[in-house]
Amino acid sequence: MGVDYYNILKVLSDPQKRVIYDQYGEEGLKDAPPSGGGGFPFGNGSGGGGSNGFNPRNAEDIFAEFFGSSPFGFGSTGPGKSTRVQSDGGLFGGFGSSDTLFRTCSEGSAPRKPPPVESKLPCSLEELYSGSTRKMKISRTVADAHGRQVQETEILTIDVKPGWKKGTKITFPDKGNEQQNQLPADLVFIIDEKPHTTYKRDGNDLTINHKVTLAEALGGTTVNLTTLDSRNLLIPVHDIVSPGYELVVAMEGMPIAKEPGNWGDLRIKFEVKFPTRLTPEQRAGLKRVLGG
C-alpha cells in the first residue's frame, strides 16, 4: 500500500493534529476533536514560537524533516525556511531536483544537430542582375530502411533572385550526411560574386573606370557601354572632365532585392590621358585656345 502523502501533509500542517500524532500516532488521531476548538491542551510554557509555544512550519518543511526532502523539489534549512535543492544533490545529497533529472535524461537521449555545412555559390554579375536558376548535384550519406549507410545523389534547385548580394545564404534543412546518434546537418549555399571585366559592384551601385583623351575631356565625348542585361547604353558627356571626375547615371545599377522595381546607380569614374609630348605647333595652338 502506498504512502498517502496528502493526508500526512494535512496532519503535519495542523498544529493540534501534529502534537496528537507525535504522542499517540495514527490511533490517537481517530478520536481527536476538530482542530481550532478546545481539544487537547498543548504548549510547553517555555516561550516557544506561537502564542501556545508552538512554532508552525509549512508543509514542505515538515515533509522534509520526515523524509529527507520535499516532493516539490525543496528542502528544509530550519524552522520556517525552505530552499531549492541544488542540482548536485543540494542539502540532502541523495535527492536531486526534478528539472535536473529530466534535463539529464533529455541530454542523454536527444540526438544533437551538427553545425551547417557551408559551400560557396559563385555567380556572375549578369546572373545577379537578371536572376537565374542553378541546379546543384549533391551526394550525401543516408541510412536505408535497414539502418545501413548508403550514398544518395540529389539535385537541388536554387532560384537566384535579381539583386542578391555576396554573402546571401540559401539553406536546405537536413540535407547533410546522416550519422548515428545525430541529426543531419543543414546544407547552406553562400552567394559569391565572380569578377567582371567591365563593372564592379558597390552595394546596389555599379562602377566603371573610363579613360578619355585630353581632347575628349575638354571637347566632350560619348561613353558607349553594354549593360549587364545586354542593352546598348550611350551616355553623352558635355561637362569638362577633370581628373577624378565622376558621372552618375541614375537607375542603371543593380536591382534592389528588397525594393522590386528599383535600381541603384551607375557611376562612371573618368581618367584623363595626358599626352606625353607636344609639337611646338600644338603647344602654340593650345595656348591660343586656352588663353595661356
Summary of the structure (lengths in Angstrom):
residues: 292
radius of gyration: 42.4
end to end distance: 118.1
largest distance: 135.6
contacts: 713
relative contact order: 0.08
helix: 25%
strand: 32%
